[in-house]
C-alpha cells in the first residue's frame, strides 16, 4: 500500500521509549541471558528497520516471521544474528546461507523435503522448534529431534538453538503454563546433543515468570510499551508506550437535529451538533467496528459518530475547532490518554492486533 505522507494522519514512534523498555526488562534478567528483539510484522507496526537500528547496541539478535523480513533488515545494513521463527520454504535455504540467516526446523517432514532439493547445507544455521503445547509448529518428541539433529550435523549444518513458545504466560491461571514448561524440560532431558542456546521466554514469560528463563529471551510486544496481558495482569514495572497515532481535523460543519451521518445512516443527531471529519479509516487499520469509540481533541473525548469509512471517520465535537486541529487516536493529549489496550478492549481483541493492523499507508515518523 502506498504511503500517504501528504495526509496529516501519522504514527509518531518514540524510539527512546523502545530502548528504555528493553533496559527495564534487561535490568530484571540475569546478566548472562541473551536478549533477542522480535521485530516481525514491521516491528509490530512500529517500523522494523528503525526499531532494529535503535536496539542494535542492546540486543544479541532479532527474531522475524519469515526470510523476507530478515532480508529487509540485511538490506538496511543490519548484520546481527536473525532467527526466522516460522517455517520457511525449503527453496530459500541457499538464500539463508548467503545472508547468514538462522532458520527454524520444525519437523522431520520439512527436513526430508529439504534433502530432496539437493541443496548444500554446510554452514546452515538452525534452531529446533519444540511444540510443548502451543499446537502450531514444532517437534513433539525427543526421538524426532535427535534424528533431526543427527541428520543436520552430518550434513554440516550448525544446530545452535532449541526453543518453544508458551500459550498462556499472560494469564492468571498458571496451570497450563507450567504443564508446557514441564513438557519442554522433559523433552530437553532426552535430547542427546542439546544445542547450547535454549529459549522459551516471550514478553509475558520475561515479565511474570522470570524464574523459568533459560539462557535467552525473545522480547516482542513488551519492547513497544504494551502489556502482553492487556488488562488481565499488572505490569511489574514501568513501560512506556512508543506509538502515538494522530491526525487532524480536515472539515467541520454544524448539522441540524435529525441529520444523519455516514454509510447506512446509523447515526442521527439528537440536536444541533458540530461534526468534524478526520482522514483515517479502515484502509488504515482503524477498523469499521470503532464507531462509538472516542478520540482526543485537545484533551476532550469526542465520540466517533456514523460508520467508519475506508478513508474517513466523523466525530462529534463539543464546540467548533479550526481546521488543522490535532486529534489523537492512540496516545496522549492534554493529560488524557487513549491506549492501544483501550482500543483493543473496545474491539474485543488484543493490543498486538491494534498496532499490527495500522497499514503502510500511515507514515511512521521518528522525531
N, C-alpha and C positions, 0 to 999 in steps of 0.2 A: 504494500500500500504506500502511496506517495506521501511523504511528509508534507505538512502544511505550515511552513514557518511564517507565512504572511497572515495567518489567522491568529487571533490573540489567545487561543487555547494552548496551554503548555503544561508540561510536568517539570517542576523545578526540583532537581536532585541535589541534596546536600551530601557530598562525598565525605565531608568531615564527620558527619553522623555515622556513616558506614564504618569508617576506620575506628571511630570511638566505640561502636558496638562490638567490633571484633576485640578491641582492647579489653572491654568489660568481660567478655566471655573468657578470653585468654587468661585474665587475672585469676579466674576461679578454676583453672585447669592446671594439672601438673605440668611443670615447665617442659618436660620431655615429650609431651603429647604433640603430634603433628596436627597442624590446622589446615584443612582444605576448604576453600571457599566455593560454595555452589553458586555458579553464575549461569546456570541453564535458563532457558526461556528469556533471553536478553536480560539476565540478572534480575529475574522476577519483575521485568518491566522497567528496571532502573538504568539499563544500558550496560551490556556485558563488557565492552572494551573499556569504557571509562571506569567502571567499578573495578575491573581486574587491575588496571593500571594503578588505581589508588591503593589497592590492597597488596601490591607486589612486595613491599618490604615486610609484610606481616604474616604471610602465608607460605606454606610448603608446596601448594599446588592448587589446581582448580578442577572442579567437577562440572561436567556438562552432560547434556542429554544425548547428543549424537555427534558424529565426527564433523559435520558441517559447522556446528557451534564451536568446536575446537579449532577448526581452520580459520574461523573469523578472528579468533584471538591470535593464532600464529601469524596471520596476515597483518595483524596490527603490531607485530614485533614482540609479542609476549612469548618468552622462551621457557617459562617454568613448566613443571610437570602438569599434564592434563589427563584426567580419567574420564572416559566416556562411560556413563552409568548404565545406559541402555544396551540392548542387543544390536550390534552393528551388522550390516550386510557383509557377508564373507568377502565380497569383491573389494572392500575398502582396506583390506589388510596391508597391501602394498603402500597405500597412502599413509596409513598409520605408522608403518615402519619409516617411511621417508620423513614424516613430520614429527617423529618421536612422540606419538600419542598413545597413551595406555588404553587398551580395550578391556571390556568385561567379557569373561567367558562364563556362560550361564547353563550350559547343557552339553552332554555328550553328543547329541544330535547336531548341534551347531559346529562342534569341533570336527565331526566326521564330514560335514559339508565343506568345511574349510580345507581339510586334507584333500578332498576330491578336486579342488581347484588347482592343486599342484603349486600353489604359491610358496615362495621361500619364507620360512618362519623364523629363521635365525635372527635373534635380536628383538623379536616381537615382545613387547612388554604387556603383561596382562594382570588383571586381578580376577579372582574367583568369586562369583556371587553365590551366596547361600540363601535359599528360601527357608527361613526359620519359622514362617507362619504368615508372611505378608500375602503369599499366594499369587505373585505376579511372575517374576522370573527367578531362576536360580536352582542350584542343586539341592536335593532334599535328603541326600545321604552321603556319608563319607566315602563309601566304596566308589561311587561315580567320580567324586572329587579326586581320590587317589589315582584312579585310572587316567583322569584328565591331566593332572599334574605330571604324571609319568610320561604321558604322550607328548605334552608340550615341551617338557625338559629334553626329551630325546630329540625333538625337532629343533632344539636350540633356542626355544623361547624362554623368556625370563618371567617366571611366576612370582611377582613381587608382593602381592597383597591378597587378602581374602576378607570379604565383608558381607554384612547382612543389613536389613532395614526393618525398623520396628513400626508396627501398625498403630499402636495405642500409647506411645510415650507421652502424648499430650493430653491424656485423660486421667480423671481421678482414680478410676478403678485400675489398679496396677497388676491385676492377676494375669491378664493375657500378656502384658509386657514381660513379666518375669517368666512366663511359660516360654515365650520366644527366646529370651536370654538363655534360659537353661538348655533349650534345644540347640542353640548356636554353640554353647560351650561343649555340649556333648559331642557335636559333630567335630568341633576343633580338636577334641581329645583323641579322635580316631583318625585324624589326618596325619599321614605318615611323614610327609615332608612339608610341614606347615610353613607358608610364606611368613616373612618377617613382619609385614605391616598388616595389622588386624584392626578393622574399623567397623563399628556398628552404630555409633552415636550420631544422630542427626541433631537439628537445633533443639528439639524438645528434650532429647536424652541429655544433651550437654547442659541444659538448664536445670532439669529436675531429677536426673539420675546420674549424677557425676561419679558415683561410686561404681558404676558399671562400665565406665570408659576403658577401652583397651589402649592402643598406642597411637590412635589417630581419630580425629572427629571431622565430620562433614557439616559445615555451618552454612545453612541456607537462609530461611526467612528471618532468622534472628539478626543477621547482618543488616537487614533493611529496617530494623527497629520495630518489627511486628511480633506480637505474641503468638507463638505457634498454636496455642490452645484457644485462641480467640478470647472469650471471656470465662473459660472454664477454670483455669489456674492463674494465679497471680504471678507476675514476674518476680524472681528472687532479687533482682537488682535493676537499675535504670537502663533502659534502652531508648534511643532517640529515633523516631520515625524519620526516614530520609526523603520521602517523596511528598511533594505538595502539588496537587492538581488544581489549576486555576484557569480562569477565563475572564472575559469582560462582557459587560452589557453592550449589545450592538443595536438594540431597538427598545424603545419604551413607549407605551401608549396607555391611555385611560380607556377602560371599556365599561359600558353601562351594565346595570343589573340585567341578568338574563343572557348576557353574551356567552357564547360557547368558545372553548379554546381547544385546538388540536384535533388530530385524527379521531374519528368516532364521536366527536363532541362529548367526550367523557367528563369534561369539567364545565360547569355553568356558574358564572359569577352571581353570588347571592346579593351583591350590592355593587356600586361603582368601585372598580378596583384598578390599581396600577399593575400592568403586566410588562415584564421585561423578557426579551429573547436572548438566549445565550448560544454561541456557536459550538455546540458539542452535542453528540447524540450516540445512538447505539453503534454506529460505524466506528466510533472512537472507543468503544468499550463501556460507555455509560448506558447500561442496558435498559431495555424497554420497561422493566418492572420497577424502575426508580421513580415513577410517578407517585407523588405524595411524600417523598423524602425531602429534606431541607438542605439548602446550601447557605453559605455565609456571605452576606453583603455588608461590609463594614461592621462585622460582628453580629449583625442581625440575622436570625434564622428565617429564611424565606422558602416557602414550600414550592416544590415543582408541581405545577398545575397543567393538566392536559397530558396526553401521552408523549413519551419520549420519541422524537422522530429520529431519522437516520443521522441528521446533521445539526439538529437544533432542539433545545428544550425551552420551555417558558416557565417563569417563576412569578409568584405574586409578591409585590413589594408593599411595604407599609407606607412608603412615600416615593415620589419620583426621584430617580438618581440620574445624573448625566451619563451620556454615552461614554464608554471607556472605563466606567467604574469597575474595579476588580471584584471578581466573585471567586470564592474558594469552595471547591467541591470536596477536596480532601486536604486537610491541613488546618492551619490556624489563622484567625483573623480577629484583631482587636481583643485578644484574650479569650476568644471562644475557639473550640476545636471540633472538627469532624474527622474521625479517624477512618482508616480503611476497614477496621473492625466494625465500626458503626455501619458503614455501607454494607459489609458482609452480613451482619445480623439482619438488616432490613431485607436483603435479598434472600436470606435463608441459605447462605453459603459460607465460605471461609475467606479470610483476608488475602490468602495466596491468590485465589482466583480473581479478586478485585484488581490487584495490581498487574497480574499477568495478562488480563484482558485489555488493558489500555493499549490501544492499537498504535502501529507505527506512524499513523497519520499525526499523532500528537508529538511535537518536537520535545526532546529532553534537553533541558538547559542545566548547565553546571556552573553556577555563579562562583 
